[in-house]
Structure formats: structure tokens, C-alpha cells
């Protein structure tokens, strides 16, 4: 989906409620409605009982332009397929003339609306009530979604928070969030699982017309891939933000032709356990097979003691539940059944004939390794003592397949008193190695399991050394603190999560990382210069802004840049006044907020300032570190010819050595980066100003971690006290 017109998303307001972790952002979680899951399931089953698959053949998917369905000659008709590669309907691809008309509309349509919140929210209520069974049922039929009920429950509750964030954006699932603020939208078709998004869009347009909204506000592009690429590339820089959920490889391809892209991507979600208990095996199995591994937080990488072997992993998957269809799973209320031998994605390669399957045949795929297949279930795994070595730093997700890499490098006695000290011995070394691997490959989720007496220390060590958006702490021996899974997050309860690519390469995949919940239009919003020019240093009176940061701000020459930096520091003061914050759920114990980069010896963020980078250019990024407890984690690399910047840096760091400055040319820097690449959490090349000033929450997410950590124990006061004292939480200096 992409916004057609960006002019309606520029904001002039002073409020910061839509920015992550601000005091007003927190207030958006209050009064979140509950959902009747039993009714949702009943409505979905009623819809499925009456559904006739022939309707998806008789009324094909096609482009929708100004409310009209664009049919085409028979030569443009194709068969659509569901997530398991089974035929499920017809689709007309757009003709060349239709492609031209769609492109013209996307480029030239102008919204006359600034505020459609009343109309769109009435539509949304219909979607989430009257049409809830249809939404769940169509996801089941097209996406092979086993548990659309839980997803719609999350939608009903989290959308309430996002509506409030949109209200704050205006005063000061995603198409609706943009549409209600008057942003026209174009929905792009997919190469598979096309039916559900189209039926949703067609219904949305019909409901818009009932509300008196111009049908041109939403357009559906039913086009071949080359036509989609043609349209988006022609619109680059002239239309709004493109939102996509896809693999990292596809996100990189989209970004190469459409830079204003917000991508939700996955990553090798990891579970660590120091013991191989029955309850831990249950948690692993569910994490690995949830939605037949078609969920963004599904387990992909497992870390276990060295005493766990291939046969143990195989026997664990013996108990995977087989399901014949997603409809059957929905009726039974399961979410982790495995479909047998479907064609949704290709299976991973087997080990070469010469490799031993005892502990896996080893190595990454590029090294000739392969995966063992379970004898009776469609599940694949390999076991070895080394962390996965990924080709081009990418781990194949094998979407819709149950595939797990198992690293058995924890000491066998990791959970005993002799080695319980996390920072010592082989266990301590394993924690550091795993932390560096996680920082390099950046999964969404990490689950940590050990005996309760050890798991808080182990979990905090990993939490502080990494920057994952979701970390969950469970136990292997406490019944009231069950083992943690990777697939646990309720954004409606402030278990905020997001999809962050590897930090050093984020710009290859997305303009900003995705944070949930958030105000979708805020990703494309910008501050007006006249508002920023009205901000002064006096706006920081009464805040926790440190003196040295205020002195830095006073040296910024450009009034607009200074105003933006003042707003930035005000936001940081507000967001860190109480940090971490508590969650709103009752089933688990949650802490969340802004964080420092990983606290790992030698690891730092490098800011490169070339010959023409000014003090003003550097200020907004640098203040994130300089004004907070992250200031020792930044290094400035400055070209030796940039005397003006070096002189100003010297004045602000005179005799204190709070931050490191390296004076070097490009050639020396590149050599150092090659030699020390694992020592840099992020490498930022500072550019000259001139770009629009981004919303603060999105801007901060480019450089600082955020998210939540939780305990599976309810009301876990020990967890709150221990993790609340962690130095990882961002504070003003």
C-alpha cells in the first residue's frame, strides 16, 4: 500500500503524543476495548460454512479505479493461489491502457479531505464487527491463517491506541490509519495470496461510497510485477510512502526503486534454553510451528546445551500436530498445526550425501550444509556447535515452512550452580558470542529460558548486550513463570514491538523501522519550518535537559535546525522521565521504552563527518547520544580538512573526553571499518541538511533501540526491580 499524495501529512503541531514512549503515547493505551473471541470465532465459522469458492472465480480480482472494476480480455485472466500454492480464484491483470490510467491517477489525484476520521471510523467499526467473520474467514482461505481470531482481537484493541495517536497527529490495518487523515491510498496486488486483500479493498471502497467519500481515495492495482515496478518507479519522489510486509530480500529490491518505503521484515528469531525440559520443548515446538512458521515472530534459531543432539530435536517434533486445513485449525482453535508437504515455498536442501546427520552435517548453506527432515512431519532442522553462518548476512526464512537451525554450544552444565555466574567461563563467552550474532542479524524476538534462580541474570546480560525489540524471560523450573516463546507480543498491552533490519544496513531495507502500535501517517509526516523556527531554548526550561546539551544547542546557527533539536531534546526529556514504563496487560509483566545501544565492550556507533558537514548538520543525530547516557557509545570520525567542525567539537569536549573524535581521511576510515567492522553497532554518514525534518519518534528509531522486555510471570516484582535498574534504559545525562 502506498499513499498517493504527501501534502496532507505535513504537521505543524507541538504535541508529541504520536512519538514512541512520550507521555501522551502512553495515554493512548488507556481504555482499550476488549474483544469477544468466542463471537469472532463463531462468526468466522458461520462465514466459512456458507462460503462458495466459485465466487472467487466468478468475480475475479481486478483493478479498481474511481470505484469502477477494470475488467480485461480473457488473455489477461490468471489463476490465483493461496499461501500453500493451491488455486483459489481468478484475477484480471491490467491491460497496458489500464496501467497508464492507474499511473495517471496515482500521480495526479489530489485529496480534498483533511479529516475523514468520523467516516473512516464508522467504516472500521463495520469491518471489526459486522464483517469480522468475513475478514477472519478470508484470511483463513487465502493466507492459510489458522488463528485469525487472535489477530483480529489484537487489531480491535491495538487500533484503539493507533486511533488516539492519529488524533494527536491531527491536532498537533494501515490503509485506514492513513485514509482517516485524508491521505489517498493505492493498494498493490501480490503475486500470491491476492484474494483476501482484494476483497477487503473492494468492500472498503463500497463502504466509502456509502459514507460519501470519493471512491478515488482508494485504488487497487491488479498488475503484473513488471507493471507494479513501472508504476512505483515512475511515482518515486512524487507520491507518498509505500508500506510493505515482506522478506528482507524483497524489501531491498523495493527500496532500490522506491526510497520512500516502510518495510516490515522478519529475521532469525532466537530462543535460548539452558535445560531441555518437557515444557521447554513444548515452547520450542509452538514457536517453530506457529501458523506453520508463517508468523513474523516464529522461531528460526535455537540455542541449547551441547548435550542436545539431532535425535533430541527429531523426537521433539514427533509431537507436532498435523492439520489438514486452516479451516480445520480454526474450528479446533489451534495455531501451531503443520500442513503436510504443501507447495507454498520450497523445502530447504538436504545434507550432502557425504555429510553425517549426527549433529547435523554443520555449516551454513553456502558451505554445503543441509537440513534433516522429520520422518513423519513437514519439519526441517540441523544441529551444530557453531552459530549459523549466513550467506550475505541473510538467513532464508523458508516462509510457511517449519525450519530451525540449532546451535548446541552452551556448556552442558550451564544451569548448575558451578557455572551459574553468567559473566564467567564458557557460558559467559557463549553469551557474548550470541549477543554479537544477534546484533549482526537483528531478529525481532529473543526468548530466554533457564532456572528461575539464574534466568534474570542471564536474560539481563543478553538484554543489555543486544537491541532486540522483543525479549521474553521464562523459566525451566517455576510453574508460575512458564518457558518463554519467541511468538509472544500483545501491542495493545504496550508490549510494543517492531521489525528492525540490521542496524548498519537499515537504509537498504526501509526508510524507518516499523513500530507497533504507531500512527501510520506519521511515517510520512514532516514538520513545517515556520513551526520549528518558533521553538527556542526557553522551551527547555523546567525539563531535564543537561546543561552541556543546552550549551550545544546555543551554538546551532540555523534557526530551523535549532528548533528541531530543541523539540528533539524536549521529546527525549519527556520519554525518559519515567523509563522504563510498565505494561497494561495482566497475564505477563512488561517493561518498555527507549534504550541505549548494546552495552558490549568496544561496540559503538560511528558518525562520519566529511569535509562539508557542519556543526548544524551533525547536531540532531549527535544530541541523541550527547544529551543522554549513551554519550560514551558514540565515536566521531571527522575529515581533517573540516577545521570549523573540529574547532567547535573541541570547545564542547574541552578536557572532558566524553566522546571520542578520530581525525582521518576516507581511505583511512575505510581501512579501519574493514578491520574493526564487528566493533561498530552502526555506521552513520552524516549528510548536509536540507531534507524535511522527520517526526521525532521515527527519527530516534533510526539510531537508538526501543521495545519491550517481559517476564512470563504475572506481577513479577522481582523482574521489575531487577530489570528496571538496568543501565540499558535511556536516561538524560
TORLUM-532833 format. One record per residue (C-alpha): z, x, y. Coordinates in steps of 0.02 Angstrom, whole numbers, padded with zeros to 5 digits, always signed. Example, Ala and Ser with C-alpha at 12.3 -4.5 7.8 and 13.67 -1.06 7.14 Angstrom:
2
+00390+00615-00225
+00357+00684-00053
This chain:
733
+00000+00000+00000
-00037+00062+00174
-00002-00002+00349
-00162-00037+00445
-00100-00019+00623
+00034+00101+00682
+00057+00036+00859
+00188-00092+00811
+00301+00035+00728
+00348+00138+00880
+00528+00110+00931
+00618+00138+01095
+00794+00093+01043
+00953+00192+01047
+01035+00122+00892
+01037+00224+00733
+01076+00090+00604
+00921+00118+00500
+00959+00305+00484
+01042+00358+00322
+01233+00361+00321
+01254+00307+00503
+01398+00187+00536
+01276+00043+00559
+01183+00090+00400
+01348+00073+00307
+01375-00101+00380
+01211-00159+00301
+01294-00160+00129
+01421-00291+00181
+01394-00469+00123
+01258-00426-00003
+01220-00584-00104
+01241-00593-00292
+01105-00645-00414
+01113-00764-00561
+01044-00655-00701
+01052-00793-00831
+00945-00907-00723
+00823-00766-00688
+00802-00734-00874
+00783-00919-00913
+00653-00941-00775
+00555-00792-00840
+00555-00852-01019
+00503-01027-00963
+00357-00950-00867
+00305-00842-01015
+00313-00989-01136
+00188-01083-01028
+00079-00933-00984
-00102-00929-01045
-00179-00755-01044
-00350-00834-01022
-00303-00873-00841
-00314-00687-00801
-00490-00685-00873
-00548-00847-00794
-00485-00800-00619
-00523-00613-00607
-00439-00489-00492
-00547-00459-00339
-00534-00400-00160
-00451-00517-00034
-00513-00507+00146
-00452-00626+00282
-00385-00739+00145
-00553-00750+00053
-00581-00690-00126
-00731-00572-00133
-00821-00606-00296
-00962-00494-00357
-01110-00492-00477
-01072-00477-00665
-01114-00292-00662
-00955-00262-00560
-00843-00351-00687
-00725-00245-00793
-00583-00270-00916
-00408-00234-00851
-00275-00155-00960
-00086-00162-00964
+00036-00016-00969
+00010+00002-01156
-00180+00011-01137
-00210-00165-01204
-00342-00280-01125
-00263-00416-01019
-00391-00489-00899
-00544-00468-00788
-00571-00381-00622
-00716-00376-00499
-00737-00209-00413
-00801-00221-00235
-00987-00202-00202
-01046-00070-00076
-01064-00203+00059
-00889-00267+00021
-00820-00090+00028
-00895-00073+00203
-00817-00238+00257
-00647-00187+00189
-00656-00019+00277
-00706-00100+00441
-00558-00219+00429
-00432-00082+00392
-00497+00022+00537
-00517-00114+00668
-00397-00258+00631
-00259-00271+00761
-00100-00366+00734
-00049-00490+00868
+00126-00503+00797
+00280-00404+00844
+00409-00503+00747
+00374-00604+00589
+00549-00595+00519
+00584-00783+00509
+00418-00822+00424
+00418-00674+00305
+00599-00700+00255
+00561-00880+00209
+00419-00813+00101
+00534-00685+00024
+00662-00818-00021
+00525-00912-00113
+00475-00754-00207
+00653-00719-00259
+00696-00899-00305
+00552-01017-00338
+00436-00880-00403
+00564-00762-00481
+00515-00811-00657
+00332-00776-00617
+00372-00603-00547
+00476-00553-00697
+00352-00629-00818
+00201-00545-00742
+00290-00376-00741
+00329-00404-00924
+00149-00446-00965
+00065-00312-00860
+00191-00170-00844
+00269-00199-01017
+00433-00212-00922
+00573-00254-01043
+00709-00291-00915
+00631-00358-00757
+00788-00464-00736
+00897-00316-00685
+00759-00253-00570
+00744-00420-00481
+00933-00432-00467
+00929-00263-00380
+00787-00324-00270
+00881-00481-00217
+01035-00380-00171
+00957-00220-00100
+00829-00317+00002
+00975-00395+00094
+01029-00222+00153
+00850-00174+00197
+00827-00334+00300
+00977-00285+00404
+00905-00110+00427
+00743-00187+00487
+00841-00293+00609
+00918-00136+00680
+00749-00051+00690
+00677-00202+00781
+00824-00216+00902
+00831-00040+00947
+00474-00227-00107
+00390-00138+00031
+00245-00237+00097
+00364-00374+00150
+00478-00249+00235
+00332-00188+00342
+00248-00357+00363
+00402-00439+00438
+00395-00318+00585
+00213-00362+00618
+00131-00216+00528
-00030-00270+00439
-00044-00205+00262
-00179-00160+00137
-00136-00160-00049
-00236-00036-00154
-00280-00082-00332
-00233+00030-00478
-00336+00097-00622
-00221+00005-00743
-00079-00123-00728
-00185-00212-00599
-00146-00393-00637
+00034-00408-00575
+00005-00327-00403
-00149-00434-00375
-00065-00598-00425
+00082-00552-00312
-00035-00515-00165
-00137-00674-00191
+00022-00778-00190
+00086-00685-00037
-00073-00725+00061
-00062-00909+00012
+00119-00918+00070
+00075-00827+00232
-00056-00959+00272
+00073-01095+00240
+00184-01008+00368
+00044-00999+00496
+00021-00810+00482
-00156-00744+00498
-00221-00702+00324
-00298-00543+00391
-00124-00467+00397
-00134-00429+00210
-00289-00362+00123
-00314-00322-00061
-00437-00183-00104
-00507-00207-00280
-00613-00050-00282
-00665+00091-00395
-00569+00253-00373
-00708+00339-00276
-00714+00191-00155
-00524+00197-00132
-00538+00382-00093
-00681+00347+00028
-00584+00212+00120
-00420+00309+00131
-00505+00471+00185
-00600+00379+00322
-00437+00299+00380
-00337+00461+00383
-00261+00482+00556
-00324+00311+00610
-00219+00192+00505
-00036+00185+00462
+00075+00252+00324
+00018+00244+00143
+00157+00208+00016
+00133+00252-00167
+00234+00268-00326
+00151+00391-00444
+00161+00559-00531
+00179+00718-00430
+00003+00771-00476
-00071+00610-00408
+00039+00617-00253
-00027+00791-00217
-00205+00728-00234
-00174+00581-00116
-00089+00692+00014
-00239+00807+00017
-00347+00669+00093
-00216+00556+00175
-00074+00658+00253
+00023+00504+00313
+00079+00467+00134
+00253+00423+00074
+00261+00457-00113
+00392+00405-00238
+00379+00531-00378
+00484+00570-00531
+00549+00733-00601
+00632+00805-00758
+00793+00704-00756
+00928+00801-00847
+01082+00761-00950
+01211+00893-00994
+01345+00872-01126
+01469+00997-01196
+01501+00889-01351
+01387+00798-01473
+01488+00639-01498
+01426+00469-01555
+01450+00392-01383
+01357+00535-01300
+01213+00514-01422
+01205+00330-01375
+01195+00376-01190
+01058+00504-01225
+00958+00382-01329
+00964+00246-01196
+00924+00369-01056
+00775+00437-01153
+00700+00273-01209
+00737+00155-01063
+00583+00049-01032
+00504+00162-01164
+00527+00303-01036
+00433+00207-00903
+00575+00218-00777
+00591+00348-00639
+00767+00399-00694
+00728+00411-00881
+00792+00567-00969
+00666+00708-00989
+00777+00861-01013
+00936+00876-01117
+01060+01021-01111
+01176+01037-01261
+01284+01164-01354
+01199+01294-01463
+01266+01209-01618
+01149+01059-01591
+00988+01082-01689
+00823+00994-01714
+00890+00893-01860
+01032+00827-01750
+00908+00767-01619
+00800+00688-01752
+00946+00593-01827
+00998+00534-01653
+00828+00450-01633
+00848+00365-01802
+00943+00228-01710
+00811+00196-01578
+00773+00011-01577
+00593-00038-01612
+00522-00184-01513
+00360-00273-01550
+00326-00326-01371
+00406-00327-01197
+00417-00516-01207
+00522-00499-01365
+00634-00372-01275
+00655-00489-01126
+00708-00631-01240
+00834-00520-01327
+00900-00442-01167
+00862-00261-01213
+00794-00124-01100
+00778+00028-01213
+00670-00027-01359
+00524+00083-01406
+00347+00018-01431
+00263+00088-01584
+00113+00203-01563
+00041+00124-01406
-00104+00196-01308
-00027+00195-01135
-00025+00384-01121
-00074+00524-01237
+00058+00595-01352
+00124+00771-01322
+00048+00909-01427
+00124+00954-01595
+00186+01130-01630
+00054+01253-01686
+00038+01272-01873
+00122+01442-01868
+00275+01383-01771
+00439+01342-01853
+00512+01172-01814
+00686+01241-01837
+00744+01241-01658
+00576+01185-01601
+00444+01316-01601
+00501+01357-01425
+00417+01386-01261
+00326+01282-01134
+00159+01202-01169
+00067+01343-01084
+00149+01461-01208
+00083+01365-01357
+00239+01264-01392
+00235+01085-01452
+00343+00935-01494
+00405+00867-01658
+00376+00681-01686
+00508+00573-01764
+00460+00517-01937
+00475+00330-01902
+00491+00308-01714
+00371+00346-01571
+00486+00482-01501
+00450+00667-01472
+00564+00817-01444
+00581+01004-01456
+00736+01113-01460
+00758+01291-01399
+00881+01407-01312
+00778+01431-01153
+00761+01313-01006
+00587+01235-01005
+00455+01348-00929
+00340+01233-00834
+00157+01261-00802
+00129+01265-00613
+00311+01210-00595
+00264+01037-00660
+00336+00954-00815
+00220+00824-00891
+00315+00661-00881
+00220+00579-01025
+00240+00413-00937
+00282+00273-01058
+00322+00395-01197
+00493+00450-01260
+00483+00639-01241
+00633+00755-01223
+00648+00944-01203
+00816+01001-01273
+00895+01163-01213
+01035+01216-01330
+01106+01361-01232
+01284+01305-01194
+01415+01401-01293
+01469+01307-01449
+01649+01309-01389
+01607+01254-01212
+01730+01110-01219
+01879+01205-01287
+02024+01274-01188
+01964+01453-01215
+01807+01426-01112
+01857+01278-01005
+01852+01382-00846
+01681+01331-00781
+01650+01482-00672
+01679+01609-00810
+01592+01680-00961
+01437+01608-01043
+01473+01432-00981
+01481+01493-00802
+01317+01587-00823
+01236+01433-00900
+01292+01326-00752
+01212+01448-00629
+01050+01460-00729
+01039+01271-00746
+01076+01248-00560
+00934+01364-00511
+00818+01273-00631
+00867+01104-00558
+00840+01166-00380
+00669+01230-00426
+00609+01073-00515
+00712+00939-00424
+00737+00792-00540
+00805+00631-00469
+00956+00620-00580
+01084+00729-00669
+01213+00662-00792
+01362+00773-00838
+01473+00742-00990
+01623+00840-01053
+01803+00809-01097
+01892+00724-00953
+02005+00875-00927
+01851+00982-00894
+01713+00869-00830
+01769+00854-00649
+01767+01042-00626
+01602+01059-00721
+01523+00915-00625
+01582+00979-00456
+01514+01152-00493
+01342+01079-00532
+01351+00958-00385
+01389+01096-00261
+01255+01213-00329
+01114+01083-00328
+01038+00950-00217
+01004+00802-00331
+01004+00628-00257
+01096+00554-00407
+01235+00641-00502
+01340+00545-00628
+01502+00606-00706
+01555+00538-00875
+01667+00598-01015
+01659+00629-01201
+01837+00578-01241
+01904+00449-01115
+01864+00268-01164
+01877+00208-00983
+01756+00344-00925
+01608+00323-01043
+01470+00454-01055
+01353+00462-00906
+01170+00418-00920
+01028+00476-00808
+00969+00297-00780
+01116+00228-00681
+01099+00184-00496
+01130+00023-00401
+01068+00046-00222
+01139-00123-00174
+01313-00048-00203
+01274+00106-00095
+01229+00207-00249
+01092+00271-00135
+00954+00365-00220
+00783+00431-00184
+00638+00529-00251
+00632+00705-00181
+00500+00829-00236
+00550+01013-00249
+00612+01059-00076
+00499+01209-00044
+00344+01109-00093
+00388+00938-00023
+00244+00938+00100
+00120+00947-00043
+00177+00776-00108
+00242+00669+00034
+00269+00660+00221
+00451+00611+00191
+00555+00589+00034
+00590+00409-00014
+00769+00347+00012
+00829+00184-00064
+00882+00074+00020
+00794+00106+00185
+00692+00018+00317
+00513+00045+00259
+00435+00030+00434
+00550+00170+00494
+00446+00296+00395
+00301+00265+00514
+00405+00238+00671
+00418+00361+00814
+00523+00375+00972
+00444+00344+01141
+00451+00493+01257
+00522+00390+01400
+00672+00339+01295
+00707+00518+01243
+00694+00578+01422
+00836+00459+01465
+00956+00546+01345
+01070+00677+01423
+01209+00794+01370
+01334+00666+01437
+01286+00555+01289
+01382+00679+01181
+01546+00651+01273
+01678+00588+01153
+01584+00646+00998
+01624+00788+00878
+01480+00893+00944
+01539+01075+00938
+01540+01175+01099
+01414+01302+01037
+01289+01163+00994
+01309+01088+01166
+01276+01258+01244
+01119+01274+01137
+01060+01102+01195
+01083+01151+01377
+00955+01291+01355
+00816+01175+01295
+00688+01168+01434
+00581+01016+01391
+00674+00856+01437
+00596+00754+01296
+00639+00884+01164
+00816+00898+01231
+00835+00709+01224
+00779+00706+01043
+00900+00845+00999
+01041+00752+01087
+01001+00598+00983
+00998+00707+00828
+01170+00780+00860
+01240+00608+00902
+01173+00545+00736
+01250+00692+00641
+01418+00662+00726
+01412+00478+00677
+01352+00505+00498
+01481+00641+00461
+01631+00561+00547
+01675+00491+00375
+01586+00595+00245
+01581+00560+00102
+01585+00372+00105
+01638+00254-00033
+01526+00135-00128
+01532-00055-00130
+01522-00088-00317
+01664-00124-00437
+01601-00056-00602
+01599+00129-00555
+01672+00245-00422
+01547+00311-00294
+01543+00439-00154
+01388+00460-00048
+01323+00537+00112
+01235+00684+00192
+01257+00852+00106
+01235+01037+00136
+01100+01133+00043
+01155+01201-00127
+01303+01319-00114
+01239+01456-00227
+01260+01642-00195
+01112+01710-00099
+01022+01542-00085
+00969+01497+00091
+00842+01406+00199
+00718+01517+00290
+00647+01462+00458
+00493+01563+00505
+00454+01578+00690
+00286+01655+00731
+00235+01738+00894
+00209+01574+00989
+00360+01474+00929
+00476+01434+01073
+00663+01404+01081
+00623+01219+01108
+00510+01215+00955
+00647+01285+00844
+00790+01180+00911
+00780+01015+00815
+00771+01097+00644
+00894+01236+00682
+01026+01119+00753
+01042+01035+00583
+01119+01198+00524
+01191+01273+00683
+01295+01121+00728
+01362+01092+00551
+01450+01181+00408
+01277+01228+00342
+01252+01359+00478
+01288+01505+00361
+01149+01444+00245
+01002+01472+00363
+00903+01629+00398
+00784+01651+00543
+00628+01757+00519
+00555+01796+00690
+00397+01889+00732
+00439+02047+00827
+00320+02004+00968
+00417+01845+01009
+00534+01929+01134
+00580+01771+01228
+00646+01684+01073
+00737+01839+01012
+00824+01859+01180
+00885+01678+01177
+00944+01692+00997
+01042+01848+01042
+01131+01756+01182
+01185+01615+01066
+01243+01727+00924
+01315+01869+01026
+01441+01964+00916
+01475+01812+00804
+01340+01836+00671
+01347+01654+00622
+01166+01655+00569
+01051+01793+00508
+00896+01846+00605
+00763+01954+00522
+00631+02026+00638
+00470+02050+00540
+00283+02025+00539
+00187+01909+00424
+00143+02043+00296
+00323+02100+00277
+00381+01920+00263
+00255+01876+00127
+00308+02028+00026
+00490+01978+00043
+00455+01798-00007
+00367+01858-00164
+00511+01973-00207
+00652+01852-00164
+00573+01681-00193
+00716+01617-00300
+00838+01654-00159
+00759+01528-00041
+00803+01345-00058
+00674+01301+00072
+00543+01393+00173
+00501+01309+00338
+00364+01372+00452
+00412+01309+00625
+00264+01244+00725
+00239+01218+00909
+00295+01049+00973
+00175+00909+01016
+00192+00794+00866
+00277+00624+00886
+00465+00630+00868
+00513+00561+00697
+00653+00442+00655
+00812+00543+00633
+00853+00488+00456
+00682+00536+00393
+00683+00699+00492
+00850+00754+00421
+00795+00714+00243
+00660+00847+00257
+00789+00986+00269
+00959+00925+00206
+01006+00845+00039
+01079+00671+00029
+01126+00544-00103
+01275+00498-00209
+01387+00558-00348
+01485+00437-00455
+01611+00426-00595
+01586+00305-00738
+01772+00263-00725
+01820+00115-00615
+01936+00151-00468
+01938+00336-00511
+02059+00402-00380
+02064+00575-00460
+01875+00586-00443
+01879+00526-00262
+02010+00654-00212
+01931+00799-00306
+01751+00770-00252
+01798+00709-00079
+01867+00883-00044
+01705+00968-00094
+01628+01087+00034
+01458+01014-00012
+01477+00866+00106
+01401+00895+00277
+01525+00913+00420
+01510+00958+00602
+01552+01141+00630
